[in-house]
Amino acid sequence: MADAEDQKSTRKRPAKGKAESPAAPQAQSQIESHAALARKYRPKVFGELIGQEAMVQTLKNAFASGRIAQAYMLTGVRGVGKTTTARLIARALNYETPGAEGPTLDFEAEGVHCRAILESRHLDVVEMDAASHTGIDDIRELIDSAHYKPNLARYKVYILDEVHMLSKPAFAGLLKTLEEPPEHVKFIFATTEVRKVPVTVLSRCQRFDLKRIEIETLIEHLAKVAAAEGARAERPALALIARAAEGSVRDALSILDRAIAFGGMEVEAGAVRGLLGLADRTRIFDLMETVLRGDAGAALSQLEALNRDGAEPGQIIADLADAVHAVTLVKAAGPSSADPAASEAERARADDLAGRLSMPALARAWQMLLKGHDEVRESPRPLAAADMVLVRLAYAANLPPPGELARRLSEGTGSGASETSASASPQASRKTEPARAETLRTEAPRRDVSPAEPRVVSDDKPGEQEPPRPEPRSFEDVVALAEAKRDLKLKHALVEQVRLVQFKPGTIEINPLPHAPRELGQELMRKLKVWTGRVWIVAVSDVEGAAPLGQQRREKEARAIEKVREHPAVKQVMQHFPGARIAAVRPVDKPAPQSENADEPEEFKEDGTN
């Protein structure tokens, strides 16, 4: 009361000579009395909780049978009612009226402690924000106060919000009291990151996972709230709000509050799209149809028009991915799987596109849009990034599915650009291939290839063929082949982790070192077969064999450096430069590789040689 009087006394008075308008107190009262819809329509009884029927029924049965847990863990995404549920449980534990005998979820009338609990001002219901009270000292204070009996209510209830933010020592300090609390103490935890809560804490709690609210249920709830506020709301507009809220009641009510203020008690779909930066769903389906038809120019024009009308590039790509997802669901599971919040026009478009697009094309579009959304979100130029996503998607639409491409390769129809278009039939490909082959023979010099010579599929570009490399004649040739194929892991293993016992073309006998991969021999056989077109035998022997190739190279280099060091001219240089060292020795008859600093003297090049 004193605070209210102070506020009244400090309220500004009208200036002298100016009478206060009779409407001013009423307008000021309306401004002061307004509360956010998420707070104004917070459930006060369990019957007002939406979308959590399973949890409510479980709690009701447990309270009716007296099976009340000493601790509850409430998990779920933002805005689904974790803190509200915690307060309702605290109210149920301490519900007290002249006719009430014990804890109950049936609140026939407001109890003695109900209002204070719902307003977070009850002495025996302690709410603690674990995000700002993370340390062991805060938990120690809580544990010390838990031993004292309640002041007014039946139970002393501790509500810890965002409990996953507690430190490791704080969790450890809480365990003993949590497992064996005093009879008058109950704990209620709420968290959005249940995976960060230690298992030792979870095992001591009765856990409830609050699920996201279904779109249809959320639309009905928003309609009731809008009607209670005296606002006229279109169902398509409420569907847009429910979809944007992603199952969060608080987010949905916050958006509805903004929409009512934006539209002046009129909530229309167009206004909500502009408020949220969304694109028209019909135009999104038009864009999807255009880009998957391969028309990059028209797709870019539609993207520019959507952006000009207020839709964000990142949101357009996300909506396009949602459209692909909706069409894929309809194609996979039928029209009954369509989004319940979608309009009849949207469902009709999804059904039509599902009948005309193939599943591989939809799956490929989904993957490209998923990656493209991250690019647009992180790009300093989102619109340009969105343009590039649509261009890639349009050109990829003309590619054949992997199965068709593999069939063409196996039949030898080639993989030219003209043959990979979606409109080119297999028959046309087979008809044009002989002429293409004849052109290649007349324009390029002929290479004598025996009929038995194998063709090798390139590892770097699957689907392309290249002539087989010369067959390795030594173990060093095998290492060089692995390096040429850019298989650096295999090359390192061959150089440093094996000892060569015997080599002859087609057969290699090695002695792996203890730290070598167990499947090195099998991997080497498989790679050599792919690279050379013939089967190689790689045997693992117990014979020690020669030193690893890398060790041999280092020893050879050390001997070469030592030999150069003994040269009189080098000795004289080393005397003048005591700190100098010889890093490498190269033969003078071998020209040095050209580099950007080729004009510099040999001893100053970036290979570390002095």
N, C-alpha and C positions, 0 to 999 in steps of 0.2 A: 504494500500500500504506500509505503514511504517513497519507493522508487517511482510509483505512478504519479504521486503528488509532485516530486521533483521534476519529472518530465513535463507535467502541466505548467509548472512555474517557469520553466526555461523555454517554453514555447513562445515564438515570436509574436508580439502584439502588433496590431496595425499601426501605422504611423499616424501622428496627430493630424486631424483634419480629414482623414480618410476613414470612412465607415466600412467595416468588414461586411462583405457580401453575405446575404443569408444562405446562399448555396455553398459558400466556402467550407463551413464546418462539415456539411454532409459529404462534400467531395473529399475533404481531408480524411474523414472517417472511413470512406470506402477505400482510399489508398492504403490506410494503415491496416484495415481489416483483411486486405487481400493476402492470401497465402498461396504458395506454389501448389499446383494441383497434386503433385506427388505427395505432399504433406497433408493437404486438405482431405484427400480421399484414401489415406492410409487405413488399412483394415483395423477395426477395433475388436472384432470377434473372428473366430476361426471360419465361420461361414462366409465371411467376405474375402477370404483368401482365394484367388483364382488359380487354377491350373495345378494345385498341389493336393488333390483329393486323397492320393494314397498316403501321404504323410499325415494328413489330418485324421484319416480313419485309423491309422496305426496308433497315433497319440490318444485318440478317444478311447480305443479299446484298452490301451495300457493304463490310462488313468482310471477307467471304470473297474479294472481288475486289481488295481493297486500296484502294478508292475512299473513303478516310476524309477527311471535310471538316475544315477547320481550325477551324470554329465551327458550333455547332448552336443553333437558336432553337426552344425548346419553348413552345408557347402552349396555352391552354385555360382553362376555368373552374376554380374552386377545387376542390381535392380529387380531380382526375382522375389525378394521378401525375406531375406535372412534375418536382418535386424528386427523387422516387424514380427516375424515368427518367434524370435527370442523373447520379445516383450510379451507376446501373447502367452507363451509358455510360463513366463514368470507370473503373469496375471492368473493363469490357471492354477499354478502351484499355491498362490496366496489368495485365491478367491474366497471371500468371506462375506456372507450375508446372514441375517438372523436365521434363515432356514438352511444354510449350507453346512454340510458336515465335514467336508474335506476337499482336496484338490479335484477340480472338474473342468471339463472343456465346455460345458453347457452354461453359458452366461445368460441366465434369464433376466437379470437386472444388473445394474452397475453396483459392484461390491464396494466394500469399505476402502480397499487399497487400489482399485482399478484405475481411477483417474490419475493418481500420482505415479503409478507404474507406467502408464501409457505416455505421460508427459516427462518421464525420465527424472523424477524428483523424489522418488521414494527412498527412505533411509536404508531399507534392507535389500533393495535391488540396485546393485552397483554396476554401472556400465563403464568399462575401461577400453580405451582405444589402444590396442596393442601396437599400433604403428608408431605411437608417440611414447609408449611406456614399454620399452623392449627389454630392459635390463633385469638382472636378478634382484636388484634392490626394490623394484616395483612389485615383483612377485613375492618377495619376502614380506613386504608390507601387507599384501593381500592375504598371505597365509596367516600372518599374525592376527589380522582382524577376523579371519574365518573362525577362530576358536571361540569368539564371543557369540552369545545367542542373539537372535534377532531382537530389534527394539520393539517393533509393532506387529510384524507379519508372522506367518507360520514358518516360512523358510527365508534364509538369507541367500539370495541368488546373485551370482557373479556372471555378468555378460561380458565376454571378451571378443570384441570385433577385430577382424583381420588378425586372427591369432597366429597365422603363419609368420608374422613379422617378429615374433619373440626370438630372442637370442637362444643359442644352445644352452648356456647355463640357466637361463630363465625356464626353459622347458624342463631341464633336469630338476630344478628346484620345485617345480609344480607336481612332479610325478607322484610323490608319496601322498600328498594331500588329495590329489585327484583320485588315487586308487582307494583310499580309505578316508573319505571326508567325514566330518562330524555329521550327525543325523540331521541337523538343521541347515545344512549347506548343500546347494545345488550349483553346478557349473553349466553354462551354455556358451559354446564357442561358435563363432561365425567366421568363414574364410572363403575367399575366392580362389585360393591356391592350396588345395588340400594335399597336393603331392609334396609340399614343403613342410607339412606337419609331420613330426616323427611318428613312426609306427607305434612306439611305446605310448604315445598320447592317444592315438586313434583307437588302440585296443582297449582303452579305458573309457571310451565314450560310446554312446548310441548314436550312430551316424544317420543323417537324413540328407539325401541329395535333392535339392530343390531344382526342378527341371525348368528349362525355358518354356515360356508361355506360348501355346500354339497361336498361330496368326488369327484363326477364326475366333478363338476365345478372346484374344486381345482386342479384336475389332469390336466385338459385342461390349466389352468393358469400356472402351473409348466412347462408344455411342451413348452408353448410360451416363458417363461423366459429362459429355458434351450437352446432353439433354438437361442434366442437373444444373449446368452452368448457364442454360438458356441460349446456347449457341446452336446454329443450324449446321450440321456436318454432313457432307456427302460420303456415302460409303466408299467410293473409290479413293477419296482423300484419306479416310481412316485406314484403308488397306495400305496405302503408301506409308503412312506413319507406322503401322504395325510392322511392315516389312523392314523399314529403316531401323526400328528399335531392336531387331534381332532377338526377340523373346524377352526383353527387359520391360517390365511394367513402368518402372521409374523413367526410363528413357522415353517410352511412348507418351507418358503423361507430360513430360517436359516439352516434347515436340508439340503435343496438342496445345499446351499452354501458349507456346510461341505462335502457333497457327491461329488460335483464337484472337490473340492480340494483333497479328499481322492482318487478318481479314476482317477485323471489326465484328466479331461474333458470327462470321461466315467462314466455314472451313471448306474450301473448294480444292479439287485435285490440282488444278493449274497453279494455284497459290502455294500449295504444299510442295509441288515440284520446284518452283522458283525458290522457296524457302530452303529446301534441302539441296539444291543444285542437282536435281535429278532430271533425267531425260524422259520424254514421253515414251511409254513402253511400246506403243504402236510404231513409233519411228525407230526404236531400237530393233524391233523385228524387221523393219524395212532395211536397216543397215546390215543386219545379219544376213538377210537374203542376198543383198547386193554384194557383200564382201565374199560370201561363200560361192557366189556365181563367178567370181574372179574379176569383177569389174572394179579395179583399184581406183580409177578416176572418179566414178560416181560415189564410191565409198568415202573418199576424201572430201568430196563436196558435202555429203550428208553429215560427216563429222564436223566440218566447219560450221554448218548451219546449226547443229545442236549446240556447239560451243558458243556461237553467237547469241543463242537464245538463253544462255545462262547455265548450261550443263557443264560441269567440270570434266576435263579429259579423263582423269582417273576414274571418275564415277561412270563415264560412258563405257570405258573398257570393262569395268566391273559389271555394269548392267548387261553388256554384251555377253559376258561370261555367264551371267544368270540366265539369259535367254537360251544360250547353248545348252546349259544344264536342264532347263525346262523342256526343251525339244528332245534332248537325250532321254529324259525320264519317260516322256510320252512314247517315244519309239521303243524303249525297252520294256515298259510295263503297261502301255496302253493309255488311253485318255483319262482313265480314272486316277492316274498318278499325278495329274496336273496340280499346280499350286492352287490351294483353295481360295487364296486371296486374289487370284487373277480374275480378270473380267472375262465375259463370254467371248469378246473379240480376241483377247490374248490367247485363250484356250483354242479358239479356232485357228489362229495363226500357228500356234505350236503344233497342232495336229496336222495342219497342211505341210509345214516344213518337215515334220517327222516322216511323212510319207514320201518326200522328195529327196531327202538327204540320207546318205549312207552312214552307218555307225562309225566306220574308220574316219570319215571326214569330220564327224562331230567330235570324236575323241581327239583328233589332231588339233582341231580348233580350240578345244578346251585347254589342252596343254600349252598352246601358243598364247592364248589369252591370259592364262594363269601366270606365265613368265612375263608377258608384256605388261601386266598390271604392276608388277614390282618395278619394271623399268620406268613406267610413267610416273609412279609415285616417287621414285628417287631422282628423276631427271630434273635438271634446272629449267628445262623447257618441256613441260608436260605435253603441250599440244603437238610439238614436233615428234616427241616419242610416241604419242598415240598414232600419228600419221604413219610412222614406220611400222608399228604393230599391224595396222590395217593393210599396208602394202605387202608385208610378209604373208599375212593371212590370205590375201587375194591371190598371190602367186602360188602359194602352197595348195590352194584349192584345185589347181589344174594338175597336181601330181597324182599319179595312180596310187592306189593302196599298195602296201608292202607285198601282199600276196600276188597281185597282178604283176608288179615289178619283178618279183622272183620268178614268176612263170615265164615272163618275157626273156629274162636272162637265161633260164634253163633251156628255152627253145631257140636261143641264139638270135632273137629279133632285135638285139641292140638296145642301147639306152640313150639314144640321141634326144636332143631337146624336142624335136618335132614329134617324137614317138612317145614322149612322156605326158603329153597333154591328155586331159580327161576325155576329150572328144575323139581322140584317135582310137580306132578299133584295133584288136589284135590282127584281124585279117588285113587291114591296111598296112600294118607294120610289116607283116610277112611279105606283102607285095612290093614294098619299097626297099626292102633290105638288099636284094641282089644288085639293084642299080647303085645303091650307096656303096656296096662293097667293090663294084667295078670301078667307081670313081676313085676310091682310095687306091686301087691298084694302078690306075693310070697316072695319078698325081704324085705318088710316093714311090721311091725305088723299092723294088721287090727284095725281100729278104728270104733266103732259102730256109724253109722250115720243114723238117721232116714230119710225116704224118703222126709219128709217135711222140713228137715233142709236146710236153704238157704245157698248159696255160695256167698261170698262177694268179690267184685273186689277191689284189692288193689289200694289206691290212689298213693302210691309211685312208683309202676311199673304198669302202665296201661296195661291191657291184661292178667296179672297174677292173679290167684285166691288164696285166703287163707281162712282157716276155720274161721267162725265168732267168734268174741271175746265174752266172757261171757256177758250177758246182764247187763247193769248198774243197781245196786240196790239202789243207792243213788245219790244225786247231785254231791258228791265228785267223784263217779265213772265216771260220765259224764265228769268231768274236767280231770280226769286221762286218759280217753279214748282219749280226744282231744290232750292231751300231748303225748300219745303213737303214735298218728297219725301225730305228728309234726305240728299240726295246732295251732301254738303258738298265732296267732291273735285271734282265737276263744277262746282259753284257757284264755287269758288275759281278754277278754270281760266277760267271765263267772265268773272269779274270782273277778274282780274289778268293773264291770259296771252293774251288776244285783243284785237284792235281791230276794231270793227264797221265794215264797209264799207257794207252796205245791209241793211235789214230790211223785209219785208212778210209778212203772214200766209201761211205755207206755204213761205217761202223766206228763208234767212239767208245772207248773204255775209260772211265774216270773214277777217281777216288775222292768223294766229297769230304770236305772238312766238317768238324762237328757242328759248326754254326750255319752250314749250308741248308737251304730249304729241302724238306723231305721229298718233295715231288719234283726236284730239279731235273732228274733224268727223263721223266715222263713229259715234262713241259718242253724240254729241248727236242725230244723226238717229235712232238706235235708241231712245234714251230718249224723245224727243218722240213717236215713233210709239206707244210703250207708254202714255205719259201722256195723250196727247190723242186717240188712236184714229185718227189720220190720218197720212199720209206727209208728211214735211217734207224739203225739199231744203236741205242745208247745203253751200255752195260755199266753197272756199278760194281767196282772191284775192291777187294780188301788190300790189294797191293798198294804200297804207298805212292809209287809213281814219282813224276818230276815235281818240282816246286810249283806253286801257283804261278800263272803267267804274269800277274802283277808283281810278284816278288822277283821273278826273273828279270822283268823290265827294270825294276828299281836297282837291282844288283848290277845290271849291265850299265845303267846310267851312272851309278856310283863309280864303276871301274873306268868309264870314259872320263868322268870329271877328274878322277885321281890321276889319270894319264896326262890330261891337259895341264893339271896343276904342276906336274913335274917338268913341263916345258920351260926352258930358260927365260923366254920372253914373258911367259905368264908369271913366273917367279918374280921377275923384275917389276911387273905391274903390281903384284900383290904387296911388294915391299913399299911401294909408294902409296898404296891405298890399303892400310892394314884392316879396315873394316869391311872390305869388299869380299864377295863370295861368288863362286861360280854356280849359277842356278841350273844351267842346262848346256848341253853340247849338241850342236847341229852340224851335219856335214856341209862343207863349203860348196860342193858340187850340186846341192839341192837348193833351188831358188826358194827364198822365203816367201810365204803367202802375202799377197797384196792386202793392205789395210788402209785405213783412213790416214794413218801417220806414216805412209810408206816412204816419204821423203826424209824421215829422221834417220840418224845413224842406227845401225843394227843394235848397238849396245843399249839404246834408249827406248826400244820398243816395249810395248806393254806385256811382254811375256816374262818379266822379272829377271831377264838376263843382264848381267853387268859385264 
